[in-house]
Amino acid sequence: MSWQAYVNEHLMCEIEGNHLTAAAIIGHDGRIWAQSASFPQVCLIFCYGLIYHCKVSDLSHIGCMGN
């Protein structure tokens, strides 16, 4: 299965009446591997910032949860 198929078929599907509005898989290098049609266009610098300068737990206000 491709990453794009995973986004389309698993991340964007409806589960118990709920669904994501947008989804993407972004590599550690900041490159977008796959994204939903509704995923906002982001620049590479923004992705680098998320990966290298932010903790996932600090992003709970935008829906990201830490482990």
Protein Blocks (a to p, Z undefined) as FASTA:
>chain_A
ZZklmmmmmmmpceehiacfbdcdddfkopafbdcfklccddfklmmmmmmmccfklmmm
nopacZZ
